[in-house]
Amino acid sequence: MNILTAIILGAVQGLTEFLPVSSSGHLVLLEKIFKVNAPGVFFDTMLHLGTLTAVITVLWKDIWSILRKIIQPLTLYLIIGTIPAVIAALTFGNIIENAFDTGKYLGFCFLITSVILVTAEQLAKRKSDTLKNAQTINWLDALVTGIMQAIALAPGISRSGATISGALFRKIDRDFAARFSFLLSIPAILGAVVFQTKDLIKGTETQAAESIGIAAVIAGTLTAAIVGFFAVKFMLKIIKEKNLYGFAIYTGVLGLLIIVDQFVTGFVFL
């Protein structure tokens, strides 16, 4: 992989990690387009480290308020919200990795993202006297959001879209729905790194990194961090002022185009 390709992939990762369009799905698609032969999971994880830096930087005040008082309901809810993804990753790890490598269900997963976003907006229109926030959410809200995050382990299903939608399902206000989604991304990304430890020990992912090139890995990671910083700030603003229908249309059209290519034209998915 050359540096320019790594920068493009890093920019896409940084932009799409926090927009509800599936960063993992876009990376799998672009890796197919650019014909990157190295295993995608290691490089994807490194790019996620870049976006981890971005979300920590933007949400530092939220994170610091948690660190100053670890024993509080929000800490418990973040733990509860993380558990489903951990269970799913341990149970279906090989299936998920194969989905990354082949992109077999990518088009259908983009369509699922579209359905999730539309459903969330429709349910969010329900009249409610009060919307939940950081002080009023409960363990069931966290669990539902966490289950949505577990579903989004499949490439093509947006993690941010699924978790924000899960929060909207539970009548959480839009601003905190986005913040809770991004806070949940921190243990999720760290978990992905831990999940890769077995491959690092075996040396398989070290060989993959060498085949990509250390300069390309660094360039991609830095790009993901910079672009991700602005993407987080943008999404925190857009979720309060706009709806998710535009993203739903985008992922729906993209999903249909991928399915046509996979089963008819074969330009990308040979």
C-alpha positions as CSV (number, residue, x, y, z in Angstrom):
1,M,0.0,0.0,0.0
2,N,1.4,3.4,-0.9
3,I,1.1,6.5,1.3
4,L,-1.5,8.2,-0.8
5,T,-3.8,5.2,-0.6
6,A,-3.3,5.1,3.2
7,I,-4.1,8.8,3.5
8,I,-7.3,8.3,1.5
9,L,-8.4,5.4,3.6
10,G,-7.5,7.4,6.8
11,A,-9.6,10.3,5.6
12,V,-12.5,8.1,4.9
13,Q,-12.2,6.4,8.3
14,G,-12.0,9.6,10.1
15,L,-15.0,11.0,8.3
16,T,-17.2,8.0,8.4
17,E,-16.5,6.7,11.8
18,F,-18.7,9.3,13.4
19,L,-21.1,9.9,10.6
20,P,-23.8,7.2,10.5
21,V,-22.6,5.6,7.2
22,S,-20.3,2.8,8.5
23,S,-16.6,3.4,8.4
24,S,-15.8,-0.3,8.4
25,G,-18.0,-0.8,5.4
26,H,-16.4,2.1,3.5
27,L,-12.9,0.7,4.3
28,V,-13.8,-2.7,3.1
29,L,-15.2,-1.2,-0.1
30,L,-12.2,1.0,-0.8
31,E,-9.8,-1.8,0.0
32,K,-11.6,-3.8,-2.7
33,I,-11.4,-0.8,-5.1
34,F,-7.7,-0.2,-4.4
35,K,-6.9,-4.0,-4.5
36,V,-5.2,-4.0,-1.1
37,N,-4.2,-7.6,-0.6
38,A,-3.0,-7.3,3.0
39,P,-5.5,-8.4,5.7
40,G,-7.7,-5.4,6.4
41,V,-8.4,-5.9,10.2
42,F,-4.9,-4.7,11.4
43,F,-5.0,-1.6,9.2
44,D,-8.6,-0.9,10.2
45,T,-7.7,-1.1,13.8
46,M,-4.8,1.3,13.4
47,L,-7.1,3.8,11.8
48,H,-9.6,3.3,14.6
49,L,-6.8,4.3,17.0
50,G,-6.6,7.6,15.1
51,T,-10.3,8.2,15.5
52,L,-10.0,7.2,19.2
53,T,-7.6,10.2,19.6
54,A,-10.1,12.4,17.9
55,V,-13.1,11.5,20.1
56,I,-11.1,11.7,23.3
57,T,-9.9,15.2,22.3
58,V,-13.4,16.5,21.4
59,L,-15.2,14.8,24.4
60,W,-12.4,15.5,26.9
61,K,-14.7,17.4,29.3
62,D,-17.2,14.5,29.3
63,I,-14.4,12.0,29.8
64,W,-12.8,14.1,32.6
65,S,-16.1,14.3,34.5
66,I,-16.3,10.5,34.4
67,L,-12.6,10.1,35.5
68,R,-13.0,12.5,38.4
69,K,-15.9,10.4,39.7
70,I,-15.5,6.9,38.4
71,I,-18.3,5.5,40.7
72,Q,-21.4,7.0,39.1
73,P,-24.4,5.8,37.1
74,L,-22.9,6.9,33.7
75,T,-19.8,4.7,34.2
76,L,-22.1,1.7,34.9
77,Y,-24.1,2.4,31.8
78,L,-21.0,2.6,29.6
79,I,-20.0,-0.8,31.0
80,I,-23.4,-2.2,30.3
81,G,-23.4,-0.7,26.9
82,T,-20.1,-2.3,26.1
83,I,-20.8,-5.8,27.2
84,P,-23.0,-6.9,24.2
85,A,-20.2,-6.0,21.7
86,V,-17.6,-7.9,23.8
87,I,-19.8,-11.0,23.9
88,A,-20.5,-10.7,20.1
89,A,-16.8,-10.2,19.3
90,L,-15.7,-13.3,21.3
91,T,-18.5,-15.4,20.0
92,F,-18.5,-14.4,16.3
93,G,-14.9,-13.2,15.9
94,N,-14.1,-15.5,13.0
95,I,-17.3,-14.7,11.2
96,I,-16.7,-11.0,11.6
97,E,-13.2,-11.2,10.4
98,N,-14.3,-13.2,7.3
99,A,-16.9,-10.5,6.6
100,F,-14.1,-7.9,6.6
101,D,-11.9,-10.0,4.3
102,T,-14.6,-10.9,1.7
103,G,-17.2,-8.1,1.9
104,K,-19.7,-10.8,1.1
105,Y,-22.7,-9.2,2.9
106,L,-21.5,-5.6,2.6
107,G,-24.4,-4.4,0.3
108,F,-27.0,-5.9,2.5
109,C,-25.4,-4.5,5.7
110,F,-25.5,-1.0,4.2
111,L,-29.2,-1.5,3.6
112,I,-29.7,-2.5,7.2
113,T,-28.0,0.7,8.3
114,S,-30.5,2.6,6.1
115,V,-33.4,0.8,7.7
116,I,-32.1,1.5,11.2
117,L,-31.7,5.2,10.6
118,V,-35.2,5.6,9.0
119,T,-36.8,3.6,11.8
120,A,-35.0,5.7,14.5
121,E,-36.2,8.9,13.0
122,Q,-39.8,7.6,12.7
123,L,-39.8,6.5,16.3
124,A,-38.1,9.8,17.4
125,K,-41.2,11.6,16.2
126,R,-43.3,10.1,18.9
127,K,-44.6,12.7,21.3
128,S,-43.0,12.5,24.7
129,D,-43.3,14.9,27.6
130,T,-39.7,14.4,28.7
131,L,-36.6,13.1,26.9
132,K,-33.9,11.3,28.8
133,N,-30.4,12.7,29.3
134,A,-27.2,11.8,31.2
135,Q,-29.0,12.2,34.5
136,T,-32.2,10.2,33.7
137,I,-31.1,7.3,31.5
138,N,-31.3,3.8,33.0
139,W,-29.6,0.4,32.6
140,L,-32.1,-0.7,29.9
141,D,-31.4,2.3,27.8
142,A,-27.7,1.4,28.0
143,L,-28.3,-2.2,27.2
144,V,-30.4,-1.5,24.1
145,T,-27.8,0.9,22.8
146,G,-25.1,-1.7,23.5
147,I,-27.0,-4.4,21.6
148,M,-27.2,-2.0,18.6
149,Q,-23.4,-1.5,18.9
150,A,-22.9,-5.3,18.9
151,I,-25.0,-5.6,15.7
152,A,-22.8,-3.0,14.1
153,L,-19.7,-5.1,14.4
154,A,-20.5,-6.3,10.8
155,P,-18.9,-4.1,8.2
156,G,-21.6,-2.0,6.5
157,I,-23.7,-1.5,9.6
158,S,-22.8,1.9,11.1
159,R,-21.7,1.8,14.7
160,S,-22.5,5.4,15.3
161,G,-25.7,5.1,13.4
162,A,-26.8,2.0,15.2
163,T,-25.9,3.3,18.7
164,I,-27.5,6.8,18.1
165,S,-30.6,5.0,16.8
166,G,-30.7,2.7,19.8
167,A,-30.6,5.8,22.1
168,L,-33.4,7.5,20.0
169,F,-35.4,4.3,20.3
170,R,-35.2,4.7,24.1
171,K,-36.3,8.4,23.9
172,I,-32.9,9.8,24.8
173,D,-32.5,13.4,23.6
174,R,-30.5,13.8,20.4
175,D,-27.5,15.6,21.9
176,F,-26.8,13.0,24.6
177,A,-27.6,10.2,22.2
178,A,-24.7,11.3,20.1
179,R,-22.4,11.9,23.1
180,F,-23.3,8.5,24.6
181,S,-22.6,6.9,21.2
182,F,-19.2,8.5,21.0
183,L,-18.3,7.6,24.6
184,L,-19.2,4.0,23.8
185,S,-16.8,4.1,20.9
186,I,-13.9,4.5,23.3
187,P,-14.1,1.0,25.0
188,A,-15.2,-0.5,21.6
189,I,-12.0,0.7,19.9
190,L,-9.8,-0.3,22.8
191,G,-11.5,-3.7,22.7
192,A,-10.7,-4.0,19.0
193,V,-7.0,-3.4,19.8
194,V,-7.1,-6.0,22.6
195,F,-8.8,-8.4,20.2
196,Q,-5.9,-8.1,17.9
197,T,-3.3,-9.0,20.6
198,K,-3.5,-12.7,19.8
199,D,-2.6,-12.0,16.2
200,L,0.3,-9.7,17.2
201,I,1.6,-12.5,19.5
202,K,1.4,-15.0,16.6
203,G,3.1,-12.5,14.3
204,T,0.5,-12.7,11.6
205,E,-0.6,-9.1,12.0
206,T,3.0,-7.9,12.3
207,Q,3.7,-9.4,8.9
208,A,0.6,-7.7,7.6
209,A,1.8,-4.3,8.9
210,E,5.2,-4.9,7.2
211,S,3.5,-5.7,3.9
212,I,1.5,-2.4,4.1
213,G,4.5,-0.3,5.2
214,I,5.0,1.5,8.4
215,A,5.0,4.9,6.7
216,A,1.6,4.2,5.2
217,V,0.2,3.0,8.5
218,I,1.4,6.2,10.3
219,A,0.1,8.4,7.5
220,G,-3.3,6.7,7.5
221,T,-3.6,6.9,11.3
222,L,-2.7,10.6,11.5
223,T,-5.1,11.4,8.8
224,A,-7.9,9.5,10.5
225,A,-7.2,11.4,13.7
226,I,-7.3,14.9,12.1
227,V,-10.3,14.2,9.9
228,G,-12.1,12.4,12.8
229,F,-11.7,15.4,15.1
230,F,-13.7,17.6,12.7
231,A,-16.2,14.8,12.0
232,V,-17.0,14.4,15.7
233,K,-17.6,18.2,16.1
234,F,-19.7,18.2,12.9
235,M,-21.8,15.3,14.0
236,L,-22.5,16.7,17.4
237,K,-23.9,19.8,15.7
238,I,-25.8,18.1,12.9
239,I,-27.6,15.5,15.2
240,K,-29.2,18.4,17.1
241,E,-30.2,20.5,14.1
242,K,-31.0,17.9,11.3
243,N,-32.4,14.4,10.9
244,L,-30.7,11.2,9.7
245,Y,-32.7,10.7,6.5
246,G,-29.9,12.0,4.2
247,F,-27.5,9.4,5.6
248,A,-30.2,6.7,5.2
249,I,-30.6,7.6,1.5
250,Y,-26.9,7.5,1.0
251,T,-26.4,4.1,2.7
252,G,-29.4,2.7,0.9
253,V,-28.2,3.8,-2.5
254,L,-24.7,2.6,-1.8
255,G,-26.0,-0.8,-0.6
256,L,-28.0,-1.3,-3.7
257,L,-25.1,-0.4,-6.0
258,I,-22.8,-2.9,-4.1
259,I,-25.4,-5.6,-4.4
260,V,-25.7,-5.0,-8.2
261,D,-21.9,-5.2,-8.5
262,Q,-21.7,-8.3,-6.4
263,F,-24.3,-10.2,-8.3
264,V,-24.4,-8.7,-11.8
265,T,-21.6,-6.4,-13.0
266,G,-18.6,-7.6,-10.9
267,F,-16.5,-4.5,-11.4
268,V,-15.2,-4.4,-7.8
269,F,-16.4,-7.7,-6.3
270,L,-15.0,-10.2,-8.7
